[in-house]
Amino acid sequence: MVETADRIAAVGRPGLTTRVRRVEGAPVVAVRLWLNAGTRVESIPGQGLLTGRMLEEGTRRRDWRRIAADAEGRGMELSSFGAFEGHGVNVDALAPDWELALEWAAELVREPSFPEDRCAWLGKQAAAELEGLADQPDVKSAWGFLEHLYTPHPRCRPVLGDVASLRTVTAADCAGLHRTALAGGVIAAVAGVIDEDAFERRLERLFGDLPPRAQPFPPPAAPAGLPERRHQVKVESEDQAHLYVGHLTVPRRHPDYTALELVAVILGSGAGLTGRIPTRIREREGLAYTAHAQTVAGAGEDPGRLVAYVATAPATAGQAEKGVVEEIARLAGDGIGDHELEEARSYLLGVEPFRRETARQWAEILLEAEQYGLPLDDPQRRAADLRALDRRACEAAARRHLRPADLRVTIGLPG
Amino acid sequence: MSYQSLASSGAASAAAAAVAAFPGGSCIPGRRQFARLANGLTVCVLENRQAPVVTTALCLRAGTRDDPPGHGGAAHFLEHMMFKGSARFGPGEIDRRTQALGGSNNAFTSHDATTYYFSFAADRWTEALAIEADRMASLTLDPRQVASERQVIREEIAMYDSEPWDALEVAVQARLYRGHPYGRPVLGTRGELRATGREELATFQRRFYRPDNAVLVVAGEASEETVLGEVERTLGALPPGAEQRAGASAVAWPEGMARLRRRKGEVPRLLLALAAPAGDHPDHALLRLLAALLGSGRSSRLYRALVDEGQLCSWIHTDLTEGLEASHLSIAAEVVPGVEPARVEGELLGLLAELVGTRPGLEEVERARQVALADWVLHHERVEQQALSLAVALALFDAEHLDRQMRRLLAASPAALHEAAGRYLRPELGSVLGWSLPRS
């Protein structure tokens, strides 16, 4: 039964899991359909990305031109995507169009035609995007950091794949990955002003025949990282070095995840230029315009990462690296202050209303919760989780997961 | 004319969608009240209870165009320094206080204005006003902090110089507005930065950071009575006396299509900037619709011809600035490696000429209108964005500006669009075509 009014509900079907939230007054309805197959399980680099993008390139009923024209004619933003862990369809429509949004999203997922000529173009387009991104020194350095930490796990490469492999992905490869992914089930997350009864009936008609969920993909190779502690990437940059320091931490479901979110705020992911790393690197030493830190960046089925990023002059990169490493070591070794913890907790509690302002934000929250089998992510539960953590618990999590001796350094330098 | 009457007149089917999307009769949702304090501060309360949050946006009519000669970047430098210490809030304290209250803050400088904003949960937003009042009245400008922040901005300049699109955009804008303040880089140059210190920043603040030169918007879950009481209590004592902004000379657009070529990266990038009127000109709304028709969505002319069908570019994007004195419509494209840049240029100019030469059909115009409307709605769902758009509109134009331009967009006929295309989409009338070409 789909719950109505101001409630979050989960609805199960054999091959479909749905989370829906009615967001009163929202001018937009957001529909997200997600299949658990992306870069993480692809056999050719770039296959997951292209599989997702191919969904809007044609269905049994319409070609890509018609799909785009129909959506845009209704003022709808309809897009298909391939991401690291999955692929699928997003639709954001003006509220009165919610049924059409769901109908068209389902059409793209259930009836894609995978035209070969479009696959060839999308591969070429993705290769061009990849080369364009490689011109950006921060992006190229970030790719180097992922390679440094995750090799041979698929997270070690861009979701876009590589130029050579993108040429080899065929429409049949995409169709195959999508077909296998469907056997793993579909997650639907919908938020907005919707008629719940009509919604349930529509879902039954669109997805009721999906088979029960299976686990169609073997897990990927475990991340090991490159053997060297330091890794250098050559970038085309005007007098600026891009410094990434960190190591792997925990996956999304890990019990220390929330404690590490608090630790991240203390280290440098909070408001403005707060946190130990931005305060030291930018405010105190004036070394950088950009300096921040995360502890669980990219955490999903596989481990996320501790990462501190600083863009600074090559001449001061050594000083910045020293500062970052010392701050991480100080946090892991000396612990945190009560006041720091209270500020970090207050920050995470305070930003909650901003995470849930729009139907689109709600749809993303619902999707993430379902994807990782998390409890329904309502504000009360989030507040209780954050309040349950005291200084000792956070320090223990920091000691377990911040390991100064294991830090890897990737630096993008002009060359 | 209201959105309702626009829809009833059958002007456009998008107008009917606008009636549903703007149930309160305005493209910014919520109930608006205006007040002016005795010291000249304009206050707008946008009561909107969609979420338990409040954003305060303080917009000052002072920007890069007001930088004193030889001290380019002063407006932006001062924006940074507004976070570096005042009587009650020492260096870094504004961010720490914001974090402790679970909020966010930021600021941005444009050629026409500088805007500061805070977003907090609805039960603690008044701290934003205390911070704004304190730094308006008693900014410290400690020379050590000035020196440290100068270095930070040098790194910001290096970041922009390194990013191929940012670097191209700065170069194109400098050429398009040559001789006009809009052509200056917001961050200034490294040399100007060196020449700018405490004195220049203090003078800039004294001249322009006055309540009678500012607009404050408080948006979200807060009542008019509470807001006005708090604003009077915290900002009511600030002394007026803003200096009159110097009038800018008229823009001398390039004669014909000026060309600019740079070498950077491995991918060819094209940026065409076309002269456009000021943000409050009636034609500006038509140009916004033309920008959507050309480049918003996969069915748009340029996207279809250059990306999806022509397969010459990996993406294209159109944009329209909204300046107080003048604006520009830009078309950006990243070219697929191996494709001859001259071919892309030829195709692009041909497509513009086609639009200038032939009136677009109603169906195409309606699609563009729907896309433009949806873009607006999606972009303005959050209270913070509502507050920022309103603050800038109030500071530079007037309270009706946003709805007036939206109604013009919804009412524009294909014939009116065609005429506007003839006035603005001809590069020979004044434009800059910039190329960033591969080094190799």
Interface residues (C-beta under 8 A of the other chain):
Chain A: G25 A26 P27 V28 W64 R65 A68 A69 E72 G73 R74 G75 M76 E77 D92 L94 A95 P96 W121 K124 Q125 A127 A128 E129 E131 G132 A134 D135 Q136 P137 E236 S237 E238 D239 Q240 V265 G270 A271 G272 L273 T274 T279 R282 E283 R284 E285 G286 L287 A288 Y289 T290 A311 T312 A313 E342 E343 A344 S346 Y347 L348 L349 G350 V351 E352 P353 F354 R356 E357 T358 A359 R360
Chain B: A14 A17 A20 A21 P29 Q50 A51 P52 V53 F83 P91 G92 I94 D95 R96 T98 Q99 A100 L101 G102 G103 S104 N105 N106 S119 F120 A121 A122 R124 A147 S148 E149 R150 Q151 V152 I153 R154 E155 E156 A158 M159 D161 S162 E163 P164 K264 G265 E266 V267 R269 G297 R298 S299 R304 V307 D308 Q311 C313 S314 W315 E334 V335 V336 P337 E366 R367 Q370 V371 L373 A374 V377 L378 E381 R382 V383 E384 R439
